[in-house]
Amino acid sequence: MLSLMAVALTGCANSGPVDKAVIVESHYWSELGSTPSEPAVIKPVKRGDLIFQGFNSTITVKSVNDKKIVLDVDGILVEPTPDGRIDFSKEPLTRIVLESGQSIQLVSLSMDAGVRVNIGFK
């Protein structure tokens, strides 16, 4: 009975690990040029996994199941405008929810150097 109550309180269904993958591609740029990275694949995925860390930003898994992932974002990342530019009036993201099969592109709120991050949940 006690273990059943603990599972209900902690939300075991949202903690993982799940047999899904998070694919992360980052591309750092500055006036000196740019450096794309090789895609990183995180599989299996569980709560607490570090998805991205760089350019004063951190993305971690808040919860995950087979259908969706919730990511906590700490830092200076936003979604770019439809034409790919950075809207400096946007507030940095604090949470991202991706359904299975979805992806998102993020950019840093910076002018002279920055990062573009693509995250997919498959």
C-alpha positions in Angstrom: 0.0 0.0 0.0 2.8 2.4 0.9 4.7 1.8 -2.4 1.5 2.3 -4.4 1.0 5.6 -2.7 4.6 6.6 -3.4 4.1 5.8 -7.1 1.0 7.9 -7.2 2.7 10.9 -5.5 5.9 10.8 -7.6 4.2 10.3 -11.0 6.3 7.3 -12.1 4.7 7.3 -15.5 6.3 10.7 -16.1 9.8 9.9 -14.9 11.1 7.6 -17.5 13.2 6.0 -18.7 11.3 5.7 -21.9 12.6 4.0 -25.1 12.5 7.2 -27.1 15.3 9.5 -28.2 16.0 13.2 -27.9 18.2 14.4 -30.7 20.1 17.7 -30.1 22.0 19.7 -32.7 23.7 22.9 -31.7 25.4 25.5 -33.9 27.6 28.1 -32.2 28.3 31.3 -34.2 30.2 34.5 -33.7 31.9 37.2 -35.9 34.8 34.7 -36.2 32.7 32.0 -37.9 30.5 29.2 -36.8 30.9 25.7 -35.5 28.1 23.2 -35.9 28.2 20.1 -33.6 27.5 16.5 -34.4 24.0 15.5 -33.4 23.8 14.1 -29.8 21.3 11.3 -29.2 20.0 10.7 -25.7 18.3 7.4 -25.4 16.6 6.2 -23.2 15.3 9.4 -21.8 14.4 10.0 -18.1 13.6 12.8 -15.7 16.7 14.9 -14.8 18.6 14.2 -18.0 20.7 17.1 -19.2 19.7 17.9 -22.8 21.7 21.0 -23.5 24.2 23.2 -21.6 25.9 26.1 -23.2 25.8 29.8 -23.9 24.4 30.6 -20.4 21.6 28.2 -20.9 20.6 24.7 -19.6 17.8 22.4 -20.7 16.8 19.4 -18.6 14.0 16.8 -18.7 11.2 17.7 -16.3 9.0 14.7 -17.2 8.8 12.2 -20.0 6.5 9.4 -21.3 6.0 7.7 -24.6 3.8 10.5 -25.9 5.5 13.7 -24.8 8.4 15.3 -23.1 8.5 18.4 -20.9 11.8 20.3 -20.7 12.8 22.9 -18.2 14.8 25.8 -19.7 17.1 28.1 -17.7 18.9 30.8 -19.7 18.5 33.0 -22.7 16.8 30.8 -25.4 13.8 31.8 -27.5 12.1 30.5 -30.7 13.3 32.4 -33.8 10.8 34.4 -35.8 9.3 32.7 -38.9 12.0 34.2 -41.1 14.7 32.9 -38.7 15.7 36.1 -36.9 16.0 36.8 -33.2 13.2 38.9 -31.6 14.9 40.6 -28.7 11.6 41.7 -27.2 10.7 38.0 -26.4 11.0 36.6 -22.9 13.3 33.6 -22.6 11.6 30.3 -22.6 11.2 28.5 -19.3 9.4 25.3 -20.4 9.0 23.4 -23.6 6.5 20.6 -24.3 7.2 18.3 -27.3 4.9 15.6 -28.5 6.4 12.4 -29.9 7.7 13.2 -33.5 7.9 17.0 -32.9 11.0 19.2 -32.8 11.8 22.8 -31.9 14.5 25.3 -32.9 15.8 27.7 -30.3 18.2 30.7 -30.6 20.1 32.6 -27.9 19.1 36.2 -27.2 22.4 37.7 -28.3 23.8 39.8 -31.0 27.6 39.3 -31.4 27.8 35.6 -30.7 25.2 32.9 -30.0 23.8 29.4 -30.5 21.1 27.8 -32.5 19.8 24.6 -31.0 17.5 22.0 -32.6 15.8 19.5 -30.3 13.7 16.6 -31.6 11.7 14.0 -29.6 11.3 10.7 -31.5 
